[in-house]
Amino acid sequence: MFDLALFVIFPYVALVLEIAVSFYRYFSGSYKFSSLSSEFLEGRELFWGSQPWHYGILFVLVGHVVGFLFPKEVLLFNEVPVRRLILEVTALTFGLMALVGLLVLIRRRFTNDRVWAVTAKMDLFVLFLLLIQTFSGIYIAVKYRWGSSWYASALVPYLRSLFVLKPNLEYIAPMPWVVKLHIANAYCLIAVLPFTRLVHFLVLPVSYVWRSWQVVIWNWDRKKIRKV
């Protein structure tokens, strides 16, 4: 029953929340669809945290998507041990990069008074979920090696069964607890995303192509302002 609730019912609940709340927020107040950037409050630590986080997590997500779309090709690629090893090491490297960046961003939230002043409870909750997701993913990569192969052969069929509305728990039931935690936490992120400022990434800035330039004029020394 526990697996049924987490891996059959909850995925659809999370998806409905994601779609319904995102549409509601967009059409009821599209100008609130913002990341509420804190770059003006502090920029140096933000740079060293956001760069490794974004590049690392982007590579990892692309890897998951490629494995989902082309599982047979991934298994064929992994038949050569050297190629499989290169893929695993590369994925782990980007995962560690994402974790380091995330830890820097978390430290920035807690140690910078200006950034802390604009930090909401939901921001902390999302950071907590992202930390669980990133750390559990790295733990899985180290503890249960050759994840790209068993992901393509076991988890992809489960995920595809969800998309065709015929959930199959046979693939997920025997998985270790940390793998189940990683999957369930991903569903949590999908469910809470439309309630957070992260929802801004769903909006494509198409209008920026023809929008006029925005001119920003500083009347004070930016370095002095940030030190105040």
PyMOL commands that place a pseudoatom at each C-alpha (Angstrom):
pseudoatom trace, name=CA, resn=MET, resi=1, chain=A, elem=C, hetatm=0, pos=[0.000, 0.000, 0.000]
pseudoatom trace, name=CA, resn=PHE, resi=2, chain=A, elem=C, hetatm=0, pos=[2.904, 2.323, 0.771]
pseudoatom trace, name=CA, resn=ASP, resi=3, chain=A, elem=C, hetatm=0, pos=[4.451, 1.757, -2.667]
pseudoatom trace, name=CA, resn=LEU, resi=4, chain=A, elem=C, hetatm=0, pos=[1.022, 2.117, -4.254]
pseudoatom trace, name=CA, resn=ALA, resi=5, chain=A, elem=C, hetatm=0, pos=[0.490, 5.516, -2.641]
pseudoatom trace, name=CA, resn=LEU, resi=6, chain=A, elem=C, hetatm=0, pos=[3.978, 6.860, -3.387]
pseudoatom trace, name=CA, resn=PHE, resi=7, chain=A, elem=C, hetatm=0, pos=[4.651, 5.468, -6.839]
pseudoatom trace, name=CA, resn=VAL, resi=8, chain=A, elem=C, hetatm=0, pos=[1.212, 5.123, -8.420]
pseudoatom trace, name=CA, resn=ILE, resi=9, chain=A, elem=C, hetatm=0, pos=[-1.123, 7.728, -6.895]
pseudoatom trace, name=CA, resn=PHE, resi=10, chain=A, elem=C, hetatm=0, pos=[1.301, 10.459, -5.853]
pseudoatom trace, name=CA, resn=PRO, resi=11, chain=A, elem=C, hetatm=0, pos=[2.910, 10.926, -9.320]
pseudoatom trace, name=CA, resn=TYR, resi=12, chain=A, elem=C, hetatm=0, pos=[-0.460, 11.832, -10.845]
pseudoatom trace, name=CA, resn=VAL, resi=13, chain=A, elem=C, hetatm=0, pos=[-1.343, 14.106, -7.907]
pseudoatom trace, name=CA, resn=ALA, resi=14, chain=A, elem=C, hetatm=0, pos=[1.986, 15.910, -8.334]
pseudoatom trace, name=CA, resn=LEU, resi=15, chain=A, elem=C, hetatm=0, pos=[1.469, 16.306, -12.073]
pseudoatom trace, name=CA, resn=VAL, resi=16, chain=A, elem=C, hetatm=0, pos=[-2.064, 17.693, -11.643]
pseudoatom trace, name=CA, resn=LEU, resi=17, chain=A, elem=C, hetatm=0, pos=[-0.809, 20.210, -9.077]
pseudoatom trace, name=CA, resn=GLU, resi=18, chain=A, elem=C, hetatm=0, pos=[2.050, 21.198, -11.339]
pseudoatom trace, name=CA, resn=ILE, resi=19, chain=A, elem=C, hetatm=0, pos=[-0.177, 21.881, -14.341]
pseudoatom trace, name=CA, resn=ALA, resi=20, chain=A, elem=C, hetatm=0, pos=[-3.237, 23.362, -12.588]
pseudoatom trace, name=CA, resn=VAL, resi=21, chain=A, elem=C, hetatm=0, pos=[-1.430, 25.677, -10.164]
pseudoatom trace, name=CA, resn=SER, resi=22, chain=A, elem=C, hetatm=0, pos=[1.079, 26.825, -12.796]
pseudoatom trace, name=CA, resn=PHE, resi=23, chain=A, elem=C, hetatm=0, pos=[-1.715, 27.814, -15.182]
pseudoatom trace, name=CA, resn=TYR, resi=24, chain=A, elem=C, hetatm=0, pos=[-3.632, 29.513, -12.367]
pseudoatom trace, name=CA, resn=ARG, resi=25, chain=A, elem=C, hetatm=0, pos=[-0.618, 31.547, -11.233]
pseudoatom trace, name=CA, resn=TYR, resi=26, chain=A, elem=C, hetatm=0, pos=[0.274, 32.523, -14.780]
pseudoatom trace, name=CA, resn=PHE, resi=27, chain=A, elem=C, hetatm=0, pos=[-3.173, 33.745, -15.809]
pseudoatom trace, name=CA, resn=SER, resi=28, chain=A, elem=C, hetatm=0, pos=[-4.095, 35.290, -12.448]
pseudoatom trace, name=CA, resn=GLY, resi=29, chain=A, elem=C, hetatm=0, pos=[-0.886, 37.239, -12.051]
pseudoatom trace, name=CA, resn=SER, resi=30, chain=A, elem=C, hetatm=0, pos=[1.749, 36.699, -14.722]
pseudoatom trace, name=CA, resn=TYR, resi=31, chain=A, elem=C, hetatm=0, pos=[3.861, 39.555, -13.357]
pseudoatom trace, name=CA, resn=LYS, resi=32, chain=A, elem=C, hetatm=0, pos=[4.369, 37.495, -10.200]
pseudoatom trace, name=CA, resn=PHE, resi=33, chain=A, elem=C, hetatm=0, pos=[5.973, 34.769, -12.328]
pseudoatom trace, name=CA, resn=SER, resi=34, chain=A, elem=C, hetatm=0, pos=[9.453, 35.832, -11.276]
pseudoatom trace, name=CA, resn=SER, resi=35, chain=A, elem=C, hetatm=0, pos=[12.542, 34.343, -9.690]
pseudoatom trace, name=CA, resn=LEU, resi=36, chain=A, elem=C, hetatm=0, pos=[12.792, 37.436, -7.452]
pseudoatom trace, name=CA, resn=SER, resi=37, chain=A, elem=C, hetatm=0, pos=[16.518, 37.570, -8.088]
pseudoatom trace, name=CA, resn=SER, resi=38, chain=A, elem=C, hetatm=0, pos=[18.749, 38.559, -5.158]
pseudoatom trace, name=CA, resn=GLU, resi=39, chain=A, elem=C, hetatm=0, pos=[21.735, 39.338, -7.377]
pseudoatom trace, name=CA, resn=PHE, resi=40, chain=A, elem=C, hetatm=0, pos=[21.542, 43.022, -6.490]
pseudoatom trace, name=CA, resn=LEU, resi=41, chain=A, elem=C, hetatm=0, pos=[21.889, 42.106, -2.813]
pseudoatom trace, name=CA, resn=GLU, resi=42, chain=A, elem=C, hetatm=0, pos=[24.950, 39.900, -3.232]
pseudoatom trace, name=CA, resn=GLY, resi=43, chain=A, elem=C, hetatm=0, pos=[26.640, 38.763, -6.411]
pseudoatom trace, name=CA, resn=ARG, resi=44, chain=A, elem=C, hetatm=0, pos=[29.996, 37.115, -5.769]
pseudoatom trace, name=CA, resn=GLU, resi=45, chain=A, elem=C, hetatm=0, pos=[28.841, 34.090, -3.759]
pseudoatom trace, name=CA, resn=LEU, resi=46, chain=A, elem=C, hetatm=0, pos=[25.751, 33.798, -5.953]
pseudoatom trace, name=CA, resn=PHE, resi=47, chain=A, elem=C, hetatm=0, pos=[27.995, 33.412, -8.994]
pseudoatom trace, name=CA, resn=TRP, resi=48, chain=A, elem=C, hetatm=0, pos=[30.159, 30.693, -7.429]
pseudoatom trace, name=CA, resn=GLY, resi=49, chain=A, elem=C, hetatm=0, pos=[27.067, 28.824, -6.285]
pseudoatom trace, name=CA, resn=SER, resi=50, chain=A, elem=C, hetatm=0, pos=[24.720, 29.210, -9.230]
pseudoatom trace, name=CA, resn=GLN, resi=51, chain=A, elem=C, hetatm=0, pos=[27.239, 28.382, -11.968]
pseudoatom trace, name=CA, resn=PRO, resi=52, chain=A, elem=C, hetatm=0, pos=[28.236, 24.878, -10.786]
pseudoatom trace, name=CA, resn=TRP, resi=53, chain=A, elem=C, hetatm=0, pos=[24.672, 24.203, -9.638]
pseudoatom trace, name=CA, resn=HIS, resi=54, chain=A, elem=C, hetatm=0, pos=[23.037, 25.084, -12.951]
pseudoatom trace, name=CA, resn=TYR, resi=55, chain=A, elem=C, hetatm=0, pos=[25.628, 23.410, -15.180]
pseudoatom trace, name=CA, resn=GLY, resi=56, chain=A, elem=C, hetatm=0, pos=[25.788, 20.323, -12.989]
pseudoatom trace, name=CA, resn=ILE, resi=57, chain=A, elem=C, hetatm=0, pos=[22.068, 19.781, -12.587]
pseudoatom trace, name=CA, resn=LEU, resi=58, chain=A, elem=C, hetatm=0, pos=[21.408, 20.552, -16.266]
pseudoatom trace, name=CA, resn=PHE, resi=59, chain=A, elem=C, hetatm=0, pos=[23.778, 17.798, -17.397]
pseudoatom trace, name=CA, resn=VAL, resi=60, chain=A, elem=C, hetatm=0, pos=[22.268, 15.334, -14.921]
pseudoatom trace, name=CA, resn=LEU, resi=61, chain=A, elem=C, hetatm=0, pos=[18.712, 16.145, -16.020]
pseudoatom trace, name=CA, resn=VAL, resi=62, chain=A, elem=C, hetatm=0, pos=[19.638, 15.828, -19.694]
pseudoatom trace, name=CA, resn=GLY, resi=63, chain=A, elem=C, hetatm=0, pos=[21.171, 12.442, -18.911]
pseudoatom trace, name=CA, resn=HIS, resi=64, chain=A, elem=C, hetatm=0, pos=[17.943, 11.301, -17.259]
pseudoatom trace, name=CA, resn=VAL, resi=65, chain=A, elem=C, hetatm=0, pos=[15.884, 12.481, -20.225]
pseudoatom trace, name=CA, resn=VAL, resi=66, chain=A, elem=C, hetatm=0, pos=[18.171, 10.807, -22.768]
pseudoatom trace, name=CA, resn=GLY, resi=67, chain=A, elem=C, hetatm=0, pos=[18.008, 7.561, -20.812]
pseudoatom trace, name=CA, resn=PHE, resi=68, chain=A, elem=C, hetatm=0, pos=[14.227, 7.812, -20.707]
pseudoatom trace, name=CA, resn=LEU, resi=69, chain=A, elem=C, hetatm=0, pos=[13.854, 8.503, -24.435]
pseudoatom trace, name=CA, resn=PHE, resi=70, chain=A, elem=C, hetatm=0, pos=[16.551, 6.132, -25.719]
pseudoatom trace, name=CA, resn=PRO, resi=71, chain=A, elem=C, hetatm=0, pos=[16.993, 3.285, -23.197]
pseudoatom trace, name=CA, resn=LYS, resi=72, chain=A, elem=C, hetatm=0, pos=[18.018, 0.705, -25.811]
pseudoatom trace, name=CA, resn=GLU, resi=73, chain=A, elem=C, hetatm=0, pos=[20.672, 2.999, -27.223]
pseudoatom trace, name=CA, resn=VAL, resi=74, chain=A, elem=C, hetatm=0, pos=[22.040, 3.680, -23.723]
pseudoatom trace, name=CA, resn=LEU, resi=75, chain=A, elem=C, hetatm=0, pos=[22.277, -0.058, -22.996]
pseudoatom trace, name=CA, resn=LEU, resi=76, chain=A, elem=C, hetatm=0, pos=[23.998, -0.601, -26.341]
pseudoatom trace, name=CA, resn=PHE, resi=77, chain=A, elem=C, hetatm=0, pos=[26.451, 2.210, -25.584]
pseudoatom trace, name=CA, resn=ASN, resi=78, chain=A, elem=C, hetatm=0, pos=[27.205, 0.693, -22.174]
pseudoatom trace, name=CA, resn=GLU, resi=79, chain=A, elem=C, hetatm=0, pos=[28.115, -2.697, -23.619]
pseudoatom trace, name=CA, resn=VAL, resi=80, chain=A, elem=C, hetatm=0, pos=[31.657, -1.373, -23.957]
pseudoatom trace, name=CA, resn=PRO, resi=81, chain=A, elem=C, hetatm=0, pos=[33.090, -1.185, -20.396]
pseudoatom trace, name=CA, resn=VAL, resi=82, chain=A, elem=C, hetatm=0, pos=[35.286, 1.846, -21.082]
pseudoatom trace, name=CA, resn=ARG, resi=83, chain=A, elem=C, hetatm=0, pos=[32.399, 3.866, -22.466]
pseudoatom trace, name=CA, resn=ARG, resi=84, chain=A, elem=C, hetatm=0, pos=[30.197, 2.861, -19.521]
pseudoatom trace, name=CA, resn=LEU, resi=85, chain=A, elem=C, hetatm=0, pos=[32.916, 3.916, -17.081]
pseudoatom trace, name=CA, resn=ILE, resi=86, chain=A, elem=C, hetatm=0, pos=[33.386, 7.285, -18.802]
pseudoatom trace, name=CA, resn=LEU, resi=87, chain=A, elem=C, hetatm=0, pos=[29.637, 7.904, -18.715]
pseudoatom trace, name=CA, resn=GLU, resi=88, chain=A, elem=C, hetatm=0, pos=[29.379, 7.032, -15.014]
pseudoatom trace, name=CA, resn=VAL, resi=89, chain=A, elem=C, hetatm=0, pos=[32.382, 9.144, -13.994]
pseudoatom trace, name=CA, resn=THR, resi=90, chain=A, elem=C, hetatm=0, pos=[31.163, 12.108, -16.034]
pseudoatom trace, name=CA, resn=ALA, resi=91, chain=A, elem=C, hetatm=0, pos=[27.672, 11.934, -14.543]
pseudoatom trace, name=CA, resn=LEU, resi=92, chain=A, elem=C, hetatm=0, pos=[29.087, 11.652, -11.020]
pseudoatom trace, name=CA, resn=THR, resi=93, chain=A, elem=C, hetatm=0, pos=[31.369, 14.625, -11.618]
pseudoatom trace, name=CA, resn=PHE, resi=94, chain=A, elem=C, hetatm=0, pos=[28.495, 16.836, -12.700]
pseudoatom trace, name=CA, resn=GLY, resi=95, chain=A, elem=C, hetatm=0, pos=[26.419, 15.562, -9.785]
pseudoatom trace, name=CA, resn=LEU, resi=96, chain=A, elem=C, hetatm=0, pos=[29.169, 16.565, -7.337]
pseudoatom trace, name=CA, resn=MET, resi=97, chain=A, elem=C, hetatm=0, pos=[29.434, 19.909, -9.103]
pseudoatom trace, name=CA, resn=ALA, resi=98, chain=A, elem=C, hetatm=0, pos=[25.711, 20.476, -8.573]
pseudoatom trace, name=CA, resn=LEU, resi=99, chain=A, elem=C, hetatm=0, pos=[25.990, 19.507, -4.891]
pseudoatom trace, name=CA, resn=VAL, resi=100, chain=A, elem=C, hetatm=0, pos=[28.874, 21.920, -4.270]
pseudoatom trace, name=CA, resn=GLY, resi=101, chain=A, elem=C, hetatm=0, pos=[26.984, 24.743, -5.962]
pseudoatom trace, name=CA, resn=LEU, resi=102, chain=A, elem=C, hetatm=0, pos=[23.847, 23.995, -3.969]
pseudoatom trace, name=CA, resn=LEU, resi=103, chain=A, elem=C, hetatm=0, pos=[25.765, 23.992, -0.676]
pseudoatom trace, name=CA, resn=VAL, resi=104, chain=A, elem=C, hetatm=0, pos=[27.248, 27.378, -1.563]
pseudoatom trace, name=CA, resn=LEU, resi=105, chain=A, elem=C, hetatm=0, pos=[23.775, 28.756, -2.299]
pseudoatom trace, name=CA, resn=ILE, resi=106, chain=A, elem=C, hetatm=0, pos=[22.436, 27.357, 0.982]
pseudoatom trace, name=CA, resn=ARG, resi=107, chain=A, elem=C, hetatm=0, pos=[25.329, 28.889, 2.913]
pseudoatom trace, name=CA, resn=ARG, resi=108, chain=A, elem=C, hetatm=0, pos=[24.671, 32.212, 1.187]
pseudoatom trace, name=CA, resn=ARG, resi=109, chain=A, elem=C, hetatm=0, pos=[21.030, 32.127, 2.308]
pseudoatom trace, name=CA, resn=PHE, resi=110, chain=A, elem=C, hetatm=0, pos=[21.932, 31.562, 5.945]
pseudoatom trace, name=CA, resn=THR, resi=111, chain=A, elem=C, hetatm=0, pos=[25.005, 33.798, 6.281]
pseudoatom trace, name=CA, resn=ASN, resi=112, chain=A, elem=C, hetatm=0, pos=[24.090, 36.914, 4.283]
pseudoatom trace, name=CA, resn=ASP, resi=113, chain=A, elem=C, hetatm=0, pos=[21.702, 39.157, 6.215]
pseudoatom trace, name=CA, resn=ARG, resi=114, chain=A, elem=C, hetatm=0, pos=[20.293, 40.851, 3.115]
pseudoatom trace, name=CA, resn=VAL, resi=115, chain=A, elem=C, hetatm=0, pos=[19.597, 37.588, 1.322]
pseudoatom trace, name=CA, resn=TRP, resi=116, chain=A, elem=C, hetatm=0, pos=[18.137, 36.069, 4.489]
pseudoatom trace, name=CA, resn=ALA, resi=117, chain=A, elem=C, hetatm=0, pos=[15.743, 39.026, 4.792]
pseudoatom trace, name=CA, resn=VAL, resi=118, chain=A, elem=C, hetatm=0, pos=[14.110, 38.147, 1.451]
pseudoatom trace, name=CA, resn=THR, resi=119, chain=A, elem=C, hetatm=0, pos=[14.162, 34.369, 2.033]
pseudoatom trace, name=CA, resn=ALA, resi=120, chain=A, elem=C, hetatm=0, pos=[10.730, 32.785, 2.431]
pseudoatom trace, name=CA, resn=LYS, resi=121, chain=A, elem=C, hetatm=0, pos=[9.932, 29.537, 4.215]
pseudoatom trace, name=CA, resn=MET, resi=122, chain=A, elem=C, hetatm=0, pos=[9.112, 27.934, 0.870]
pseudoatom trace, name=CA, resn=ASP, resi=123, chain=A, elem=C, hetatm=0, pos=[12.615, 28.818, -0.368]
pseudoatom trace, name=CA, resn=LEU, resi=124, chain=A, elem=C, hetatm=0, pos=[14.123, 26.876, 2.523]
pseudoatom trace, name=CA, resn=PHE, resi=125, chain=A, elem=C, hetatm=0, pos=[11.793, 23.945, 1.916]
pseudoatom trace, name=CA, resn=VAL, resi=126, chain=A, elem=C, hetatm=0, pos=[12.762, 23.789, -1.761]
pseudoatom trace, name=CA, resn=LEU, resi=127, chain=A, elem=C, hetatm=0, pos=[16.455, 23.973, -0.890]
pseudoatom trace, name=CA, resn=PHE, resi=128, chain=A, elem=C, hetatm=0, pos=[15.910, 21.089, 1.527]
pseudoatom trace, name=CA, resn=LEU, resi=129, chain=A, elem=C, hetatm=0, pos=[14.219, 18.994, -1.173]
pseudoatom trace, name=CA, resn=LEU, resi=130, chain=A, elem=C, hetatm=0, pos=[16.947, 19.834, -3.696]
pseudoatom trace, name=CA, resn=LEU, resi=131, chain=A, elem=C, hetatm=0, pos=[19.606, 18.844, -1.177]
pseudoatom trace, name=CA, resn=ILE, resi=132, chain=A, elem=C, hetatm=0, pos=[17.922, 15.485, -0.591]
pseudoatom trace, name=CA, resn=GLN, resi=133, chain=A, elem=C, hetatm=0, pos=[17.556, 14.930, -4.331]
pseudoatom trace, name=CA, resn=THR, resi=134, chain=A, elem=C, hetatm=0, pos=[21.158, 15.793, -5.153]
pseudoatom trace, name=CA, resn=PHE, resi=135, chain=A, elem=C, hetatm=0, pos=[22.735, 13.945, -2.229]
pseudoatom trace, name=CA, resn=SER, resi=136, chain=A, elem=C, hetatm=0, pos=[20.622, 10.812, -2.745]
pseudoatom trace, name=CA, resn=GLY, resi=137, chain=A, elem=C, hetatm=0, pos=[21.492, 10.811, -6.443]
pseudoatom trace, name=CA, resn=ILE, resi=138, chain=A, elem=C, hetatm=0, pos=[25.216, 10.951, -5.669]
pseudoatom trace, name=CA, resn=TYR, resi=139, chain=A, elem=C, hetatm=0, pos=[24.843, 8.269, -3.010]
pseudoatom trace, name=CA, resn=ILE, resi=140, chain=A, elem=C, hetatm=0, pos=[23.086, 6.009, -5.523]
pseudoatom trace, name=CA, resn=ALA, resi=141, chain=A, elem=C, hetatm=0, pos=[25.804, 6.613, -8.112]
pseudoatom trace, name=CA, resn=VAL, resi=142, chain=A, elem=C, hetatm=0, pos=[28.512, 5.598, -5.615]
pseudoatom trace, name=CA, resn=LYS, resi=143, chain=A, elem=C, hetatm=0, pos=[26.691, 2.785, -3.803]
pseudoatom trace, name=CA, resn=TYR, resi=144, chain=A, elem=C, hetatm=0, pos=[24.895, 1.169, -6.751]
pseudoatom trace, name=CA, resn=ARG, resi=145, chain=A, elem=C, hetatm=0, pos=[27.223, 1.447, -9.712]
pseudoatom trace, name=CA, resn=TRP, resi=146, chain=A, elem=C, hetatm=0, pos=[26.336, 1.381, -13.402]
pseudoatom trace, name=CA, resn=GLY, resi=147, chain=A, elem=C, hetatm=0, pos=[23.149, 3.333, -12.721]
pseudoatom trace, name=CA, resn=SER, resi=148, chain=A, elem=C, hetatm=0, pos=[22.821, 4.358, -16.344]
pseudoatom trace, name=CA, resn=SER, resi=149, chain=A, elem=C, hetatm=0, pos=[22.275, 0.706, -17.260]
pseudoatom trace, name=CA, resn=TRP, resi=150, chain=A, elem=C, hetatm=0, pos=[19.811, -0.329, -14.568]
pseudoatom trace, name=CA, resn=TYR, resi=151, chain=A, elem=C, hetatm=0, pos=[18.019, 3.011, -14.895]
pseudoatom trace, name=CA, resn=ALA, resi=152, chain=A, elem=C, hetatm=0, pos=[17.431, 2.299, -18.588]
pseudoatom trace, name=CA, resn=SER, resi=153, chain=A, elem=C, hetatm=0, pos=[16.429, -1.319, -18.019]
pseudoatom trace, name=CA, resn=ALA, resi=154, chain=A, elem=C, hetatm=0, pos=[14.330, -1.042, -14.827]
pseudoatom trace, name=CA, resn=LEU, resi=155, chain=A, elem=C, hetatm=0, pos=[13.248, 2.492, -13.948]
pseudoatom trace, name=CA, resn=VAL, resi=156, chain=A, elem=C, hetatm=0, pos=[12.473, 3.653, -17.480]
pseudoatom trace, name=CA, resn=PRO, resi=157, chain=A, elem=C, hetatm=0, pos=[9.835, 0.911, -17.984]
pseudoatom trace, name=CA, resn=TYR, resi=158, chain=A, elem=C, hetatm=0, pos=[8.224, 1.998, -14.689]
pseudoatom trace, name=CA, resn=LEU, resi=159, chain=A, elem=C, hetatm=0, pos=[8.199, 5.678, -15.707]
pseudoatom trace, name=CA, resn=ARG, resi=160, chain=A, elem=C, hetatm=0, pos=[6.820, 4.822, -19.131]
pseudoatom trace, name=CA, resn=SER, resi=161, chain=A, elem=C, hetatm=0, pos=[4.066, 2.766, -17.528]
pseudoatom trace, name=CA, resn=LEU, resi=162, chain=A, elem=C, hetatm=0, pos=[2.965, 5.928, -15.724]
pseudoatom trace, name=CA, resn=PHE, resi=163, chain=A, elem=C, hetatm=0, pos=[2.745, 7.839, -18.991]
pseudoatom trace, name=CA, resn=VAL, resi=164, chain=A, elem=C, hetatm=0, pos=[0.497, 5.215, -20.595]
pseudoatom trace, name=CA, resn=LEU, resi=165, chain=A, elem=C, hetatm=0, pos=[-1.706, 5.204, -17.449]
pseudoatom trace, name=CA, resn=LYS, resi=166, chain=A, elem=C, hetatm=0, pos=[-0.803, 1.602, -16.622]
pseudoatom trace, name=CA, resn=PRO, resi=167, chain=A, elem=C, hetatm=0, pos=[1.506, 1.898, -13.594]
pseudoatom trace, name=CA, resn=ASN, resi=168, chain=A, elem=C, hetatm=0, pos=[3.637, -1.175, -13.039]
pseudoatom trace, name=CA, resn=LEU, resi=169, chain=A, elem=C, hetatm=0, pos=[5.051, -1.548, -9.534]
pseudoatom trace, name=CA, resn=GLU, resi=170, chain=A, elem=C, hetatm=0, pos=[7.002, -4.696, -10.414]
pseudoatom trace, name=CA, resn=TYR, resi=171, chain=A, elem=C, hetatm=0, pos=[9.948, -2.563, -11.519]
pseudoatom trace, name=CA, resn=ILE, resi=172, chain=A, elem=C, hetatm=0, pos=[10.032, -0.240, -8.507]
pseudoatom trace, name=CA, resn=ALA, resi=173, chain=A, elem=C, hetatm=0, pos=[9.120, -2.597, -5.644]
pseudoatom trace, name=CA, resn=PRO, resi=174, chain=A, elem=C, hetatm=0, pos=[12.513, -4.388, -5.345]
pseudoatom trace, name=CA, resn=MET, resi=175, chain=A, elem=C, hetatm=0, pos=[14.530, -1.148, -5.538]
pseudoatom trace, name=CA, resn=PRO, resi=176, chain=A, elem=C, hetatm=0, pos=[16.665, -0.072, -2.524]
pseudoatom trace, name=CA, resn=TRP, resi=177, chain=A, elem=C, hetatm=0, pos=[15.136, 2.478, -0.160]
pseudoatom trace, name=CA, resn=VAL, resi=178, chain=A, elem=C, hetatm=0, pos=[17.440, 5.279, -1.304]
pseudoatom trace, name=CA, resn=VAL, resi=179, chain=A, elem=C, hetatm=0, pos=[16.317, 4.822, -4.916]
pseudoatom trace, name=CA, resn=LYS, resi=180, chain=A, elem=C, hetatm=0, pos=[12.694, 5.008, -3.792]
pseudoatom trace, name=CA, resn=LEU, resi=181, chain=A, elem=C, hetatm=0, pos=[13.525, 8.122, -1.770]
pseudoatom trace, name=CA, resn=HIS, resi=182, chain=A, elem=C, hetatm=0, pos=[15.129, 9.702, -4.843]
pseudoatom trace, name=CA, resn=ILE, resi=183, chain=A, elem=C, hetatm=0, pos=[12.058, 9.011, -6.968]
pseudoatom trace, name=CA, resn=ALA, resi=184, chain=A, elem=C, hetatm=0, pos=[9.487, 10.054, -4.338]
pseudoatom trace, name=CA, resn=ASN, resi=185, chain=A, elem=C, hetatm=0, pos=[11.426, 13.246, -3.598]
pseudoatom trace, name=CA, resn=ALA, resi=186, chain=A, elem=C, hetatm=0, pos=[11.380, 14.078, -7.322]
pseudoatom trace, name=CA, resn=TYR, resi=187, chain=A, elem=C, hetatm=0, pos=[7.589, 13.833, -7.233]
pseudoatom trace, name=CA, resn=CYS, resi=188, chain=A, elem=C, hetatm=0, pos=[7.588, 16.173, -4.209]
pseudoatom trace, name=CA, resn=LEU, resi=189, chain=A, elem=C, hetatm=0, pos=[9.624, 18.710, -6.155]
pseudoatom trace, name=CA, resn=ILE, resi=190, chain=A, elem=C, hetatm=0, pos=[7.178, 18.531, -9.059]
pseudoatom trace, name=CA, resn=ALA, resi=191, chain=A, elem=C, hetatm=0, pos=[4.242, 19.008, -6.677]
pseudoatom trace, name=CA, resn=VAL, resi=192, chain=A, elem=C, hetatm=0, pos=[5.622, 22.047, -4.836]
pseudoatom trace, name=CA, resn=LEU, resi=193, chain=A, elem=C, hetatm=0, pos=[7.326, 23.719, -7.807]
pseudoatom trace, name=CA, resn=PRO, resi=194, chain=A, elem=C, hetatm=0, pos=[4.294, 25.824, -8.885]
pseudoatom trace, name=CA, resn=PHE, resi=195, chain=A, elem=C, hetatm=0, pos=[4.042, 27.214, -5.335]
pseudoatom trace, name=CA, resn=THR, resi=196, chain=A, elem=C, hetatm=0, pos=[7.630, 28.520, -5.430]
pseudoatom trace, name=CA, resn=ARG, resi=197, chain=A, elem=C, hetatm=0, pos=[9.657, 31.104, -7.309]
pseudoatom trace, name=CA, resn=LEU, resi=198, chain=A, elem=C, hetatm=0, pos=[11.259, 28.271, -9.317]
pseudoatom trace, name=CA, resn=VAL, resi=199, chain=A, elem=C, hetatm=0, pos=[8.127, 28.204, -11.446]
pseudoatom trace, name=CA, resn=HIS, resi=200, chain=A, elem=C, hetatm=0, pos=[9.580, 31.052, -13.505]
pseudoatom trace, name=CA, resn=PHE, resi=201, chain=A, elem=C, hetatm=0, pos=[11.659, 28.595, -15.561]
pseudoatom trace, name=CA, resn=LEU, resi=202, chain=A, elem=C, hetatm=0, pos=[8.414, 27.333, -17.146]
pseudoatom trace, name=CA, resn=VAL, resi=203, chain=A, elem=C, hetatm=0, pos=[7.943, 30.692, -18.865]
pseudoatom trace, name=CA, resn=LEU, resi=204, chain=A, elem=C, hetatm=0, pos=[9.915, 31.076, -22.073]
pseudoatom trace, name=CA, resn=PRO, resi=205, chain=A, elem=C, hetatm=0, pos=[11.099, 34.699, -22.552]
pseudoatom trace, name=CA, resn=VAL, resi=206, chain=A, elem=C, hetatm=0, pos=[9.962, 34.796, -26.173]
pseudoatom trace, name=CA, resn=SER, resi=207, chain=A, elem=C, hetatm=0, pos=[8.907, 38.456, -25.952]
pseudoatom trace, name=CA, resn=TYR, resi=208, chain=A, elem=C, hetatm=0, pos=[12.511, 39.426, -25.162]
pseudoatom trace, name=CA, resn=VAL, resi=209, chain=A, elem=C, hetatm=0, pos=[13.304, 39.018, -28.870]
pseudoatom trace, name=CA, resn=TRP, resi=210, chain=A, elem=C, hetatm=0, pos=[11.330, 42.129, -29.867]
pseudoatom trace, name=CA, resn=ARG, resi=211, chain=A, elem=C, hetatm=0, pos=[11.253, 43.993, -26.535]
pseudoatom trace, name=CA, resn=SER, resi=212, chain=A, elem=C, hetatm=0, pos=[13.087, 47.315, -26.353]
pseudoatom trace, name=CA, resn=TRP, resi=213, chain=A, elem=C, hetatm=0, pos=[16.361, 47.533, -24.519]
pseudoatom trace, name=CA, resn=GLN, resi=214, chain=A, elem=C, hetatm=0, pos=[16.138, 48.268, -20.817]
pseudoatom trace, name=CA, resn=VAL, resi=215, chain=A, elem=C, hetatm=0, pos=[18.646, 50.904, -19.764]
pseudoatom trace, name=CA, resn=VAL, resi=216, chain=A, elem=C, hetatm=0, pos=[19.888, 50.730, -16.179]
pseudoatom trace, name=CA, resn=ILE, resi=217, chain=A, elem=C, hetatm=0, pos=[21.775, 53.758, -14.847]
pseudoatom trace, name=CA, resn=TRP, resi=218, chain=A, elem=C, hetatm=0, pos=[23.630, 53.551, -11.550]
pseudoatom trace, name=CA, resn=ASN, resi=219, chain=A, elem=C, hetatm=0, pos=[23.811, 56.828, -9.619]
pseudoatom trace, name=CA, resn=TRP, resi=220, chain=A, elem=C, hetatm=0, pos=[25.954, 55.383, -6.831]
pseudoatom trace, name=CA, resn=ASP, resi=221, chain=A, elem=C, hetatm=0, pos=[28.946, 53.131, -6.475]
pseudoatom trace, name=CA, resn=ARG, resi=222, chain=A, elem=C, hetatm=0, pos=[27.521, 49.605, -6.539]
pseudoatom trace, name=CA, resn=LYS, resi=223, chain=A, elem=C, hetatm=0, pos=[30.339, 48.226, -4.359]
pseudoatom trace, name=CA, resn=LYS, resi=224, chain=A, elem=C, hetatm=0, pos=[29.653, 50.772, -1.626]
pseudoatom trace, name=CA, resn=ILE, resi=225, chain=A, elem=C, hetatm=0, pos=[25.906, 50.083, -1.755]
pseudoatom trace, name=CA, resn=ARG, resi=226, chain=A, elem=C, hetatm=0, pos=[26.421, 46.346, -1.270]
pseudoatom trace, name=CA, resn=LYS, resi=227, chain=A, elem=C, hetatm=0, pos=[28.674, 46.932, 1.716]
pseudoatom trace, name=CA, resn=VAL, resi=228, chain=A, elem=C, hetatm=0, pos=[26.064, 49.020, 3.538]
for i in range(1, 228): cmd.bond("trace and resi %d" % i, "trace and resi %d" % (i + 1))
show_as sticks, trace
zoom trace
